[in-house]
C-alpha cells in the first residue's frame, strides 16, 4: 500500500501579510496543494492522509468546493482527513454536512472512528478537533481493533495545549503508521511515525525544506508488515537566515552587492533574514532599508561594530565618560560578546551625542 502524508497546509493563510509578496504566498499554498493531487496520480498512491489543519481557519463553502474539485481529479487515491486545531469543527463549521466526492472520507466526530477500506486491506483511525485546544493526551492508550489489515492512525497534536503525545507509547502501538500533524517542523521519528511539517513555510521561523511524506507498507508471506517512508521537499520557497560578514572596507554599496550575490546564488524566490556581522569602518552606518530592496528580504539586523581607534579616542577623551567607557573595555579583555557590543554601542551613542 502506497501513501502520501501531508499536514498543516493552512489554506487561506497569508504569510508576511504586510510584505509585497504576501498575495503570491497565499496563492502558492493553494498551488502547492493542487500539485500534490498531480503527484498522487503520477505515483498512483492508494491514500492521501491529511493530518489536520488543511485550512488556516474555518473553511468557507467556496473553498471547500475548490478543494473538492481537486479531490475529484484523483484517479486511484483515497483521501482520509481530519480537522485540526485551526480548522476545528465548531457549531458553524462548513465541514458539517458538506458532500465530498466519493473518494474522500473525513472524520467528523470528536471520538475515535475507523474508516475501513477492504479492497486495500487497510483501516484508518482518527477523530477531529471540535474545540481549538485539547489538553488531554488522547492518543497515548489508543488501540486498534484488528491486526490482519494495515492499521493507520491520523493524529494531530504534540504539545501541552493540543493533545500531548507520548511518542514511546505510540511507537510501541500496533499501528503500522502514525500520520502526525500540528508541529510544523518536519521530523521522521521512525519508519512508522512522522511529522511532515507545514506544507509551505508560514513564517520566518519555519526555515529549511518543507514538503510531505511518501511511504509504502508491504505485507510479507508471513503476514509481517514493513513500513518505509521518506521526506520529499515540495515548497515553492524557503525562509533563510544568513549572516553577512563585513569589514573596514565594506560600504553600503558593497554590502548591497554582497546581499544580491548571495540571493542570486541561493535562489531569488526564497525569503531572507540577514544579520550583518563583523567590524566596519567607524564612519560607515549601514542602510538596512536599502538592503531590503535587494530581493525578498524580510528583515535586516545590524550586529556589526565600528573599528574604533581606542588609543586615540582615549587620549582625546581621558577626562570624560567616553574615556571611562574605553577604560572599562581595556580593564576587562575577557568580556563576553554581548557585553563588548553593549560597550561599543555605548561609545557610538556617546560620540553621536558629542557631535
N, C-alpha and C positions, 0 to 999 in steps of 0.2 A: 504494500500500500504506500503510495507516494503522497506527500502533502507539502503545502506551503503554510507557514505560520507567521501571521502579522499581528500587530497590536498598536494601540496608541497612534492611530492615523490622524486623528483630530481634524477631520474635515470641517471647514468653516473657520479654522484658526487663521489669524492674520499676524504672522511673526513680524516683529520690528515695525509695528503699525505706523510709526512716525517717520519711517525712512522711505526713500524713493522707490525701493524695490519691494515694498510691502505687498502691493497688489499682485506682483509677479509671484511672490512666495505663496500667497493664498491659492492662486491658480495651479502652481506647481504641485501642491499637496494633492489636488484633485487629479492632475495628470499622472502623478506617480501611482495613485490608486488605480486609475484606468489601466496603467501599464501592467500592474500585477495581474489583471484579468488576462491580458495578452500572454503573459508568462505562463499562467495556469494552462492555457490552451496549447502553447508551444511545448510545454513539458508534459502535457497530458496527465496532470496530477489528479488524484482522486478526491482530495479535500483541500479547501482553503479554510483554515482556522483563524478567526478574528477574536483575540482575547481581550476585548473591551476597548472603550473609547474610540470607536470608529468615528464619532463626531466629537467636536470640541465642547459642545453644549447640546441642549435639547434640539433634536433634529427637526427641521421644517419638513412639511409634507413634500414640497417640491424637491428638496434634497434627497429624501428617501426614494422618490420616483427616479431621480437621476442614478442613484446607486443601484436601484432595482433593474434599471435598463442595462447597466454594466453587467450585473449578475446574469441577465438573460442571454448575454453573449458567451457564457461559459459552455463548453462543449462536453466535457467529461467530468467536471469538478462539482462536488457537493460543497456548499458553504455552511459552516456552523459558526454562529456568532453569539456574543453576549453583550449586554450593556455594562459599561464600567462606571466609575465614579463621576466622570464628566457628562456622559450621556445617559445617566441613570433613568430608570422608568418611574417617573413621578406621576402624579394624578392626571396631568395633562399631556403626558408623553404621546407623541405621534407614533411611537413603536406599537402601542396597543391598538389592535385592530387593523394594522397595516397588512395588506395582502402581498406577500413576497412571491416571487416566481417559484416554481416547483422545486428547484434545486437548493433553495435556501431554508435552513432551519435556524430559528432564533430562540434562545432560551428566554422566556418571558417571566417565569416565576422567580421569586426570591428564595426558593427552596430548590435543592438539587434535583435536576431532571436528567433523563437518559434519552439520547437520540440514537435509535438503532438503525443500522444500515446492513441488513442481512446479506445483500449481494456483495458487499465488501467485507463481510465478517468483522465489522467494526462497531463499537459502541462508544459514544461520546457523552461525557458527563459535564454538567455545568449549571450555573444559575446566573441571574442578572442582578445588578445593584438596583434597589428600589429607593435608596437614600444616597446622599452624596458620600457619606462616610460609614464604614462598617468596622468597628473596633474589635469584634470577636474574631478569633482565629478559626475560621470556619472550614478550613481545608485540612487541618492537622490530622484529624482522625477519620477522614473520609475513606470509604472502602468501595470498591467496585463490586457489582453483583456477579459477574462472570469471569471466567479465566480462559476459556477456549478462544473467544474472539479477541481481537485487538481492542485494548482499553485505553481511551484518551480522556484527559481532563483539561478543560479550559478553566483557567484560574486568573483572576485579576486582583492584585494586591501585593503586599510585601513590606509595608511599613506600619507604624503604630496606628495611623488613622484609617488605613484601608487594608483590612484583613491581614494582620501579621501572619507570616508564613514560616513554619519550621521546616527548613529545607531538608534536614536529615530525615524527618518523618515522611515527607513527600517522596524523597529519593528512595526510601525503603518500601514504599507502597507498591501495589501490584500494577499500577498504571504503566503502560508501555511508553507513553509520552505525556508530559505535562506541559501544555502550551500556556506560558505565563504572559501576563501583561501588567501594566501600571508603571513599573520602573523604566525610565526612558533610556538608560544605558544598556546597550546590547551586552548580553552575558550568556554564554553557554556554560551552564552549571555542570551538566553531564550530557551524555548522549540521549538521556530520556527526559531532560528538563532544561528549559532555556527561556530567557527574555530576548525577544528580537530587538527591543528598544523602540524608540519613536521611529515612525516610518520615514519621516523627513525631520531634520532638526528644527526645533521650535524656538530656541533662543540661544544666546551666546554661550551658555553653559553646556550646551549639547554639542561638544566638539567631537571630532572623529567621524568615522563612517557610520552611516545609518542604512537600514535595509530590512531584510526578512530572513527567516529560517526556512530552509528546504530540507526535507527529510524523507526517509524511506524505512518502513518496518517490514521485515521479512520473517516468514514463519518456516522453520525447518521441518524436516520429516518427523522429528521427534516432538514437534509442537512448540519448541523453544522459539521465542520471538527475539529478534535482534533489531535495535534501532540505531540508525546512523543519521546524523544531522550536520549541517554546516551553515554558516552565516554568509549571506550574499549582500554585497553593497549595492544600493539601488538609488540613493538620494541624488537629487539634481545638484545640490550644493552641500558644502560643509561650512561650519563655523571654525575658523582657525585663529589661534592666538600665537603671535610671533613677536620676538624681540628684534629690535633694530639697533645694532651697536653703532655708536658714533664715536668720533674722536675730535681732537682740536682742529682738524681741517674741515670738519663737516659744516656745511652751510644749509640754509633752508632749501635751496635748490638741489643740492646734492642729496639731502635727506629724502626729498620727494622722488628723486631718481632711484634711490635705493628701494623705496616702497613700491614704485612702479615695476621695477625689475623683479622684485620678489613676487608681486601679484601675477606678473606675466608668466613666471616660471612655475608657480603653484596652481594657477587657474583663475582667470578673471571672474568666473562665475561664483566663486566662493565669497564668504563674508568674513572680514578680517577685524581683529582687535590687535592693535600694535602697542608695544611698550618700548619707549626709547630709553636705551641704557648707555652707560659709558661716561667719559669725561669730555665735555665740549669746551670750546673757546668761551672765555668768560663774558665776552661781549655779544655772543650769539644767544638769541631766545627763539626757540623753535615755534613755528606757527602750526599748532595742532589742527586747526580748521582747514588749513591748506592741505595737510596730509589727507584729510577726509575726502578731498576731491580727486584723489588718485585712483579710486575704484570703489568697490563695495566695502567701505571702511566704516565700521560701526562706532568704534571708539579709539581714542589715542591717549595713552598715558605717558607723561614725560618724567622718567626717573633719572635722567642724566644730571650730572653735577658740573658746575663750572670749574675750569682749570685755573684756580687762583694761584697767584704768586704770594704765598703766605708770608715769606720773609719780607717782601716789600710792603704788603698790607700791614704787617705787624709794626714795622718801623714807622709807617705813616700814621698809625692809629694806636700807638702804645699807651696813650693816656685816655682812651675811651672804650666804650663797650665792644667795639669791633676787635680791638686788641685783646680784650678779655676772652672773647669767643675763640680767637686764634690760639691763645694760651691754653685754653681748655683742650683743644684738639691736640696740641703738642704734648700736654701732660698725660693724655690718655690714648696712646697709639693703638691700643688693643680694643677700642670700642667696636661694638657690632655695627653692621652696615646701616641699620636703621638710625642709630644714634649719630653716626657720621653724617648721614644725609640730612638729618634734622639740623645739625650744626651748619652744614653747607647752605641749607635753605635759609637759616637764620642770618648768616653773613650776607647772603644775597639780598634778603629783605632789608637789612640794616644799611647796606651800601645803596640800595634803591632809595631808602628814606633820606640818606645823607645827600643824594643828588637832588 
